[in-house]
Structures are given as structure tokens and as C-alpha cells.
């Protein structure tokens, strides 16, 4: 092995190790500090996320980002809507969770409730915790992701790629995040509030800011399936 090749290989391994660390450390934050991020940092995050891959480079996503009073006014409107308006999504929810998908969903929910001392049978406190979704867990910023409706599932896949890149980029910058389907469960309110055209679907939101690391809800982690559970190897 030449010296130059060895240096290049070591540099590649170092980059991979950094990415591994970012992906391993990232988690869904459910309690944020009120501190706003400066505009340059947010712009850097958005610039990184803009590098996401997409079908035919169509870049289906459009993003609305809130801060300051813009966040607070929307937070109030969303929280009130969640308690008074029926849920309606542009993107259909899963018809049901079965088998391992239901098992993983339940495990994540039980771990969340346990982290904040909510007993399984305490429906009142479980509902209170659920409504925290519509307060964006106190985050100072929200990104609302929309997709061109005529692009169909391809546009939704593009937006999923954008969300994933956004979350990893945020982690690299020390920014906490949580991707929220709950935001899209009030699609009518979101559309009205931000004057989103009818030809665009509300896909999800991403709440982001600085993590309240002292809050117990940020102490639990969900598990991931092993590679062998998720991957079928075909060699011949």
C-alpha cells in the first residue's frame, strides 16, 4: 500500500467514523430550551439539508421555517386546533401497525411514558404527553415540509430523504430535532395558517433547537433492528 493511498484510506475511515457517531447520537428530542438559534446557523443547516438526493433531481420539498413570535403564534394556534378540530392529513396514515411494527411502536411508547413516570393505565397523563406534540415540545423553531402533490409517492420519498439529511446535519451542528407527523395531522390548520397552496401536501414538521438535557424525557432511546433483521443478502 502506497503512503498516499494509506493517507486517503485513513481520511475516509475518519469521515465514516464521524458519520457513524452522528447517526448513533441523533435521537428525537422531546424537551427543548427556549433559546433561539442564530439565523446564520439555521441557514447553514438548511444549506446542508438542501444537498438531499431526489428522484430526477426534482427536489420536491418546500420548507417553511419559524422563529421568535412566528413560532409562538403558530404553537398556540396548533395546540388549540389539536383540542378542538378533527385530525386531517394530506398524506394517509398507516392503515394499521401489525407484527413487529406494532411491537416496535409499543416499545417506543412505553419507554417514553416510563421516562416521565407515566403509568400505562394513566390515560389522562398519556393524553397530556401526546398533546406536547402540538406544542412542538417547546422548540423555538419549526420546519414545515411540503411536497408537490402531482409528484405523488415519489415526492414523498424525496421529502423523506430531505428530513433524514436535515436530522443528521442538525446533529452535526449540535442542534436537537424531532421529526413530527403530528404537525401534518392538522394539515388544514397548517395550510390556512401559512397560506400553503392547495397543490402542495403537508408532509410533516421538524421541531428543532437546543435540547433540555436535564429533562428526563430526553434520557430514553429507542432501539434499532439489526442489519440481519432488515437486510436479505443475495450473493448468487
Kinemage of the C-alpha trace (Angstrom):
@kinemage 1
@onewidth
@group {chain A} dominant
@subgroup {mainchain}
@vectorlist {calphas} color= white
{ca unk a 1} P 0.000 0.000 0.000
{ca unk a 2} L 1.437 3.382 -1.010
{ca unk a 3} L 1.802 6.150 1.554
{ca unk a 4} L -0.649 8.405 -0.314
{ca unk a 5} L -3.238 5.616 -0.597
{ca unk a 6} L -2.836 4.908 3.101
{ca unk a 7} L -3.471 8.549 3.960
{ca unk a 8} L -6.550 8.648 1.740
{ca unk a 9} L -7.895 5.462 3.307
{ca unk a 10} L -7.339 6.793 6.827
{ca unk a 11} L -9.097 10.037 5.924
{ca unk a 12} L -12.056 8.065 4.536
{ca unk a 13} L -12.239 5.960 7.685
{ca unk a 14} L -12.159 9.099 9.812
{ca unk a 15} L -15.074 10.574 7.875
{ca unk a 16} L -17.033 7.355 8.220
{ca unk a 17} L -16.385 7.327 11.975
{ca unk a 18} L -17.708 10.872 12.272
{ca unk a 19} L -20.861 9.983 10.357
{ca unk a 20} L -21.317 6.833 12.452
{ca unk a 21} L -21.110 8.918 15.606
{ca unk a 22} L -23.610 11.483 14.292
{ca unk a 23} L -26.121 8.786 13.311
{ca unk a 24} L -25.691 6.922 16.591
{ca unk a 25} L -26.074 10.009 18.783
{ca unk a 26} L -29.076 11.504 16.977
{ca unk a 27} L -32.377 10.973 18.738
{ca unk a 28} L -35.819 12.556 18.877
{ca unk a 29} L -35.747 15.450 21.347
{ca unk a 30} L -38.960 15.941 23.336
{ca unk a 31} L -37.960 18.864 25.542
{ca unk a 32} L -36.199 21.947 24.189
{ca unk a 33} L -34.620 25.005 25.732
{ca unk a 34} L -36.292 28.288 24.704
{ca unk a 35} L -33.070 29.738 23.260
{ca unk a 36} L -33.324 30.636 19.580
{ca unk a 37} L -30.621 29.702 17.111
{ca unk a 38} L -28.949 32.470 15.169
{ca unk a 39} L -30.015 32.898 11.557
{ca unk a 40} L -26.585 32.011 10.121
{ca unk a 41} L -26.625 28.642 11.925
{ca unk a 42} L -30.133 27.865 10.706
{ca unk a 43} L -29.177 28.849 7.184
{ca unk a 44} L -26.125 26.598 7.323
{ca unk a 45} L -28.351 23.716 8.435
{ca unk a 46} L -30.788 24.356 5.588
{ca unk a 47} L -27.934 24.585 3.083
{ca unk a 48} L -26.674 21.183 4.207
{ca unk a 49} L -30.163 19.660 4.028
{ca unk a 50} L -30.590 21.052 0.514
{ca unk a 51} L -27.981 18.543 -0.692
{ca unk a 52} L -30.515 15.709 -0.252
{ca unk a 53} L -30.929 13.253 -3.092
{ca unk a 54} L -34.209 13.243 -5.034
{ca unk a 55} L -35.808 11.498 -7.994
{ca unk a 56} L -34.573 13.110 -11.241
{ca unk a 57} L -33.250 15.942 -9.049
{ca unk a 58} L -36.845 17.198 -8.761
{ca unk a 59} L -36.276 18.395 -5.156
{ca unk a 60} L -39.949 18.061 -4.259
{ca unk a 61} L -39.655 19.714 -0.866
{ca unk a 62} L -40.535 23.263 0.050
{ca unk a 63} L -39.843 24.341 3.627
{ca unk a 64} L -41.355 26.940 5.953
{ca unk a 65} L -39.165 27.817 8.949
{ca unk a 66} L -40.441 29.670 12.017
{ca unk a 67} L -38.638 31.546 14.762
{ca unk a 68} L -39.425 34.042 17.522
{ca unk a 69} L -43.030 35.191 17.634
{ca unk a 70} L -43.659 33.293 14.421
{ca unk a 71} L -43.096 30.067 16.332
{ca unk a 72} L -45.053 31.151 19.394
{ca unk a 73} L -48.142 32.256 17.477
{ca unk a 74} L -48.219 29.047 15.474
{ca unk a 75} L -47.620 26.945 18.583
{ca unk a 76} L -50.682 28.492 20.222
{ca unk a 77} L -52.841 28.018 17.116
{ca unk a 78} L -51.723 24.409 16.635
{ca unk a 79} L -52.260 23.460 20.286
{ca unk a 80} L -55.763 24.927 20.266
{ca unk a 81} L -56.596 23.189 16.986
{ca unk a 82} L -55.431 19.831 18.326
{ca unk a 83} L -58.006 20.100 21.107
{ca unk a 84} L -60.899 21.477 19.067
{ca unk a 85} L -60.568 20.423 15.425
{ca unk a 86} L -60.737 16.937 13.880
{ca unk a 87} L -57.479 15.456 12.655
{ca unk a 88} L -56.993 15.502 8.890
{ca unk a 89} L -53.863 14.645 6.977
{ca unk a 90} L -52.916 15.228 3.347
{ca unk a 91} L -50.825 12.054 3.409
{ca unk a 92} L -52.819 8.986 4.549
{ca unk a 93} L -51.773 7.453 7.855
{ca unk a 94} L -50.819 3.752 8.042
{ca unk a 95} L -53.952 1.621 7.900
{ca unk a 96} L -52.642 -0.357 10.866
{ca unk a 97} L -49.493 -1.448 12.668
{ca unk a 98} L -49.113 -5.232 12.841
{ca unk a 99} L -46.484 -7.726 13.939
{ca unk a 100} L -43.013 -6.361 14.549
{ca unk a 101} L -44.107 -2.846 13.549
{ca unk a 102} L -46.700 -2.798 16.320
{ca unk a 103} L -44.153 -4.266 18.749
{ca unk a 104} L -41.633 -1.517 17.988
{ca unk a 105} L -44.280 1.190 18.210
{ca unk a 106} L -45.460 -0.029 21.604
{ca unk a 107} L -41.925 -0.393 22.940
{ca unk a 108} L -41.134 3.191 21.969
{ca unk a 109} L -44.333 4.456 23.607
{ca unk a 110} L -43.794 2.530 26.832
{ca unk a 111} L -40.195 3.770 27.056
{ca unk a 112} L -41.364 7.351 26.542
{ca unk a 113} L -44.015 7.123 29.259
{ca unk a 114} L -41.636 5.401 31.665
{ca unk a 115} L -39.052 8.178 31.211
{ca unk a 116} L -41.507 10.746 32.597
{ca unk a 117} L -43.130 8.488 35.190
{ca unk a 118} L -46.457 7.857 33.432
{ca unk a 119} L -48.105 4.553 34.330
{ca unk a 120} L -49.501 2.507 31.442
{ca unk a 121} L -53.084 2.895 32.645
{ca unk a 122} L -52.907 6.654 33.248
{ca unk a 123} L -54.788 7.833 30.168
{ca unk a 124} L -55.021 11.411 31.394
{ca unk a 125} L -51.275 11.933 31.639
{ca unk a 126} L -50.705 9.979 28.436
{ca unk a 127} L -53.028 12.397 26.653
{ca unk a 128} L -51.178 15.367 28.168
{ca unk a 129} L -47.896 13.968 26.906
{ca unk a 130} L -49.417 13.355 23.467
{ca unk a 131} L -50.534 16.992 23.288
{ca unk a 132} L -46.929 18.086 23.798
{ca unk a 133} L -46.515 17.149 20.128
{ca unk a 134} L -48.707 20.138 19.280
{ca unk a 135} L -46.629 22.432 21.460
{ca unk a 136} L -43.609 21.207 19.466
{ca unk a 137} L -42.116 20.195 22.814
{ca unk a 138} L -41.218 23.824 23.461
{ca unk a 139} L -38.886 24.084 20.461
{ca unk a 140} L -38.007 27.628 19.340
{ca unk a 141} L -38.086 26.665 15.665
{ca unk a 142} L -40.256 24.585 13.359
{ca unk a 143} L -39.657 23.481 9.780
{ca unk a 144} L -42.822 22.531 7.875
{ca unk a 145} L -42.122 20.232 4.930
{ca unk a 146} L -44.484 20.189 1.934
{ca unk a 147} L -44.430 18.297 -1.348
{ca unk a 148} L -45.859 18.923 -4.809
{ca unk a 149} L -48.999 16.756 -4.881
{ca unk a 150} L -48.641 15.803 -8.550
{ca unk a 151} L -45.318 14.108 -7.783
{ca unk a 152} L -47.212 11.567 -5.672
{ca unk a 153} L -45.236 8.951 -3.714
{ca unk a 154} L -42.011 9.973 -5.451
{ca unk a 155} L -42.296 13.439 -3.960
{ca unk a 156} L -42.985 11.963 -0.526
{ca unk a 157} L -39.876 9.779 -0.813
{ca unk a 158} L -37.890 12.895 -1.742
{ca unk a 159} L -39.188 14.675 1.339
{ca unk a 160} L -38.296 11.685 3.495
{ca unk a 161} L -34.746 11.893 2.205
{ca unk a 162} L -34.716 15.624 2.957
{ca unk a 163} L -35.916 15.029 6.521
{ca unk a 164} L -33.247 12.388 7.122
{ca unk a 165} L -30.498 14.662 5.814
{ca unk a 166} L -31.853 17.567 7.874
{ca unk a 167} L -31.760 15.494 11.081
{ca unk a 168} L -28.190 14.303 10.512
{ca unk a 169} L -26.995 17.776 9.518
{ca unk a 170} L -28.598 19.265 12.629
{ca unk a 171} L -26.891 16.689 14.840
{ca unk a 172} L -23.534 17.578 13.284
{ca unk a 173} L -24.156 21.203 14.300
{ca unk a 174} L -25.189 20.348 17.862
{ca unk a 175} L -28.858 21.068 17.133
{ca unk a 176} L -31.581 18.841 18.606
{ca unk a 177} L -34.502 17.766 16.425
{ca unk a 178} L -37.662 15.730 16.270
{ca unk a 179} L -39.486 14.874 13.052
{ca unk a 180} L -43.233 15.132 13.674
{ca unk a 181} L -46.048 13.539 11.719
{ca unk a 182} L -48.313 15.164 14.327
{ca unk a 183} L -47.911 18.526 12.599
{ca unk a 184} L -49.380 17.056 9.405
{ca unk a 185} L -52.350 15.661 11.343
{ca unk a 186} L -53.629 19.229 11.355
{ca unk a 187} L -52.997 19.771 7.652
{ca unk a 188} L -55.992 22.084 7.224
{ca unk a 189} L -54.795 24.391 10.008
{ca unk a 190} L -51.200 24.339 8.727
{ca unk a 191} L -52.353 25.127 5.183
{ca unk a 192} L -54.567 28.005 6.314
{ca unk a 193} L -52.010 29.449 8.706
{ca unk a 194} L -49.072 29.511 6.282
{ca unk a 195} L -51.108 30.071 3.075
{ca unk a 196} L -49.830 26.838 1.530
{ca unk a 197} L -51.205 26.295 -1.995
{ca unk a 198} L -53.736 23.510 -2.472
{ca unk a 199} L -51.428 21.694 -4.887
{ca unk a 200} L -48.912 21.025 -2.102
{ca unk a 201} L -49.270 18.312 0.570
{ca unk a 202} L -48.239 18.941 4.163
{ca unk a 203} L -45.838 16.053 4.816
{ca unk a 204} L -44.520 16.632 8.332
{ca unk a 205} L -42.811 19.102 10.616
{ca unk a 206} L -39.379 19.146 12.236
{ca unk a 207} L -39.114 20.905 15.583
{ca unk a 208} L -35.574 21.979 16.376
{ca unk a 209} L -33.403 23.971 18.764
{ca unk a 210} L -31.221 23.159 21.764
{ca unk a 211} L -32.003 20.120 23.882
{ca unk a 212} L -33.026 20.446 27.520
{ca unk a 213} L -30.585 17.745 28.591
{ca unk a 214} L -31.811 17.868 32.199
{ca unk a 215} L -35.335 16.798 31.250
{ca unk a 216} L -35.876 13.059 31.853
{ca unk a 217} L -37.787 12.627 28.582
{ca unk a 218} L -34.521 13.174 26.719
{ca unk a 219} L -32.861 10.298 28.555
{ca unk a 220} L -34.538 7.375 26.809
{ca unk a 221} L -33.540 5.902 23.457
{ca unk a 222} L -35.344 3.672 21.010
{ca unk a 223} L -33.665 0.534 19.695
{ca unk a 224} L -32.845 -0.328 16.101
{ca unk a 225} L -33.237 -3.696 14.426
{ca unk a 226} L -30.032 -5.452 13.470
{ca unk a 227} L -28.763 -5.384 9.906
{ca unk a 228} L -29.627 -9.080 9.544
{ca unk a 229} L -33.241 -8.366 10.529
{ca unk a 230} L -33.567 -5.668 7.887
{ca unk a 231} L -31.413 -6.971 5.050
{ca unk a 232} L -31.684 -10.006 2.772
{ca unk a 233} L -28.313 -10.933 1.264
{ca unk a 234} L -28.283 -12.283 -2.296
{ca unk a 235} L -24.846 -13.440 -3.448
{ca unk a 236} L -25.669 -15.708 -6.396
